[in-house]
Amino acid sequence: MAETSNTPHVLKSQANWDALYFYQKSDVIYQLAFAFCDRFIHLYKDRTRDQVIQAACSCKQNIVEGLADGVASTEMQLKLLNVARASLKELREDFEDYIKSRHLQFFVSGEPRYADMLNYCRYHNRLSDYAPFFAQWTDEQMCNYAITLCHFIDRMMMSFLKKLEQEFITEGGIKERMHRARTGYRQQQDERLKQLEAELPRLKQSLAEAQAEAAKWKAAFENLKQRALKMYYGKEEEIKRLKEQLGEEM
């Protein structure tokens, strides 16, 4: 039986993560972290370099994996996106520690540079918007922009997680969707069976009526056939008799 639009689905639609602002910003934060480490953290003398890059990578990659796993498992999606948030918080802490340990300054509310940074990070999401500055910004600027981006990503991800949480509450996980889909399919089959069984007596009655009507028409046809044959043979006999009569006169 073909699947109908009312049949429950087990798999969910694949999310287009590249269109999500928090993924776009996570791509920026990874590339920014890599450029920052390349410029300001020694390749061999500071283990912070690997921590920063791995935390930024973990954030971005767990977003992708979580959204991909969401096709089948909302539970796994929630777990992986929360792992991404944890990595993001670790990354933010690393940038904050860098500012503190180097006695640099945090951009604070009320400063023109803070307002400019906040507006830029709020309305710009793509790597192409930030990449030209990676070679120009000071370490202090890169850290402050990175921290601000981390805040924006975290807030966006929390909103997304709240939405997933509500979906999980109302729709359940993969096992519940599988149960609903299977139950729904069986219900459709049962309803179709009942419909066919209900129609069968009516169809049987219609068949009997059609057979009776056919028998009646068959009898009428046979009667008409016999009458036509009788008339035909009678006319044929009359023609033969008339021909014989005419032959005797000649």
C-alpha positions in Angstrom: 0.0 0.0 0.0 1.4 3.4 -1.0 2.4 5.8 1.9 -0.1 8.5 2.4 0.5 12.1 3.6 -1.0 11.0 7.0 1.6 8.3 7.6 3.9 9.3 10.5 7.6 9.7 9.7 10.5 8.2 11.5 13.3 10.3 10.1 13.3 14.1 10.4 14.3 16.6 7.7 18.0 17.3 7.4 18.9 20.7 8.8 20.9 23.0 6.5 23.5 23.9 9.0 25.3 26.3 6.6 22.3 28.5 6.7 22.2 28.7 10.5 23.9 31.9 11.9 25.4 30.1 14.9 27.1 27.6 12.5 28.4 30.4 10.3 29.8 32.2 13.3 31.4 29.0 14.6 33.2 28.7 11.3 34.4 32.3 11.8 35.6 31.6 15.4 37.5 28.5 14.3 39.4 30.4 11.5 39.9 33.3 13.8 41.3 31.0 16.6 43.6 29.4 14.0 44.9 32.7 12.7 45.3 34.0 16.3 47.4 31.0 17.4 49.4 31.3 14.2 50.3 34.9 14.9 50.5 35.2 18.7 51.0 31.7 20.3 54.3 29.9 19.9 54.1 26.7 17.9 56.1 24.6 20.4 56.5 26.6 23.7 52.8 27.1 24.6 50.4 24.2 24.9 47.5 26.7 24.8 47.8 26.7 21.1 46.5 23.2 20.7 43.8 23.7 23.3 42.4 26.8 21.5 42.4 25.3 18.1 40.9 22.0 19.3 38.2 23.8 21.3 37.2 25.9 18.3 37.3 22.9 16.0 35.2 20.8 18.4 32.5 23.5 18.6 32.1 23.7 14.8 32.4 20.0 14.1 29.9 19.0 16.9 27.4 21.4 15.5 27.6 19.6 12.1 27.6 16.1 13.6 24.7 17.1 16.0 22.5 18.5 13.2 23.3 15.5 11.0 22.4 13.0 13.7 19.2 15.0 14.3 17.7 13.3 11.2 17.3 10.1 13.3 17.9 11.0 17.0 16.8 14.3 18.7 18.5 13.0 21.8 21.9 12.6 20.2 21.4 16.0 18.5 20.8 17.6 21.9 23.9 15.9 23.4 26.3 16.9 20.6 25.1 20.5 20.4 25.7 20.8 24.1 29.2 19.3 23.6 29.7 22.1 21.1 28.6 24.7 23.6 31.0 23.2 26.2 33.8 23.5 23.8 32.7 27.1 23.0 32.8 28.0 26.7 36.3 26.5 27.0 37.4 28.5 24.0 36.0 31.7 25.5 37.8 31.0 28.7 41.1 30.6 26.8 40.7 34.0 25.2 39.8 35.6 28.5 42.8 34.0 30.2 45.0 35.3 27.4 43.8 38.9 28.0 44.3 38.6 31.8 47.7 37.0 31.6 49.0 39.5 29.2 47.5 42.5 31.0 45.4 43.5 28.0 42.1 45.2 28.1 38.5 43.9 27.7 36.3 46.1 25.6 33.6 47.3 27.9 30.1 48.8 27.4 30.2 52.5 26.9 33.3 52.5 24.8 33.0 53.3 21.1 35.2 50.3 20.2 32.8 48.1 22.2 29.7 49.3 20.4 31.4 49.0 17.0 32.5 45.4 17.8 29.1 44.4 19.2 27.3 45.7 16.1 29.7 44.1 13.7 29.5 40.7 15.4 25.7 40.9 15.6 25.1 41.6 11.9 28.1 39.8 10.3 28.1 36.0 10.2 30.2 34.8 7.3 34.0 34.2 7.3 34.4 36.5 4.4 33.3 39.4 6.7 36.1 38.7 9.2 39.0 37.1 7.3 40.4 40.4 5.9 41.0 41.6 9.5 42.8 38.5 10.8 46.2 39.8 9.7 45.5 43.4 10.9 43.9 43.1 14.3 46.1 43.1 17.4 46.0 40.2 19.8 43.8 42.3 22.1 41.3 43.0 19.3 41.2 39.4 18.2 40.6 38.2 21.7 37.7 40.6 22.3 36.1 39.8 18.9 36.5 36.1 19.6 34.9 36.5 23.1 32.0 38.5 21.7 31.4 35.9 18.9 31.4 33.2 21.5 28.7 35.0 23.5 26.6 35.4 20.3 27.0 31.7 19.3 26.1 30.5 22.8 22.9 32.6 22.9 21.9 31.4 19.5 22.6 27.8 20.3 20.6 28.0 23.5 17.6 29.3 21.6 18.0 26.4 19.1 18.3 23.9 21.9 15.2 25.2 23.6 13.3 24.7 20.3 14.7 21.1 20.1 13.8 20.5 23.7 10.2 21.5 22.9 10.1 19.2 19.9 11.5 16.3 22.0 8.8 16.9 24.6 6.0 17.0 22.0 7.2 14.4 19.5 9.5 12.2 21.5 12.7 10.5 20.3 13.5 8.0 17.6 11.9 5.0 19.4 8.6 6.9 19.9 8.6 8.0 16.3 9.2 4.5 15.1 6.4 3.2 17.3 4.0 5.9 16.0 5.0 5.2 12.4 4.5 1.4 12.8 1.3 1.8 14.7 0.0 4.3 12.2 0.8 2.0 9.3 -1.0 -0.9 11.0 -4.0 1.3 11.7 -4.2 2.2 8.1 -4.0 -1.4 7.1 -6.7 -2.4 9.6 -9.0 0.5 8.4 -8.5 -0.5 4.8 -9.3 -4.2 5.6 -12.5 -3.1 7.4 -13.5 -1.0 4.5 -13.0 -3.8 2.0 -14.8 -6.3 4.3 -17.7 -3.8 4.6 -17.8 -3.4 0.8 -17.7 -7.1 0.0 -21.4 -8.0 0.7 -22.6 -5.0 -1.4 -20.3 -6.1 -4.2 -21.5 -9.7 -3.9 -25.1 -8.5 -4.1 -24.3 -6.4 -7.2 -22.6 -9.4 -8.8 -25.6 -11.6 -8.2 -27.9 -8.9 -9.6 -25.7 -8.6 -12.7 -25.6 -12.3 -13.2 -29.4 -12.5 -12.9 -29.7 -9.7 -15.4 -27.3 -11.4 -17.7 -29.3 -14.6 -17.5 -32.5 -12.8 -18.3 -30.9 -11.1 -21.3 -29.4 -14.4 -22.4 -32.9 -16.0 -22.3 -34.3 -13.1 -24.2 -31.6 -13.4 -26.8 -32.2 -17.2 -27.2 -35.9 -16.5 -27.7 -35.2 -13.8 -30.2 -32.7 -16.0 -32.0 -35.2 -18.9 -32.2 -37.9 -16.7 -33.6 -35.5 -15.2 -36.1 -34.4 -18.6 -37.2 -38.0 -19.9 -37.5 -38.9 -16.8 -39.6 -35.8 -17.3 -41.7 -36.4 -20.9 -42.5 -40.1 -20.2 -43.1 -39.2 -17.6 -45.7 -36.6 -19.8 -47.2 -39.2 -22.6 -47.6 -41.7 -20.2 -49.1 -39.1 -19.0 -51.7 -38.3 -22.6 -52.6 -41.9 -23.5 -53.1 -42.6 -20.4 -55.2 -39.6 -21.2 -57.4 -40.9 -24.8 -58.0 -44.3 -23.5 -58.8 -43.0 -21.1 -61.3 -40.9 -23.8 -62.9 -43.9 -26.1 -63.5 -45.9 -23.3 -65.2 -43.1 -22.7 -67.6 
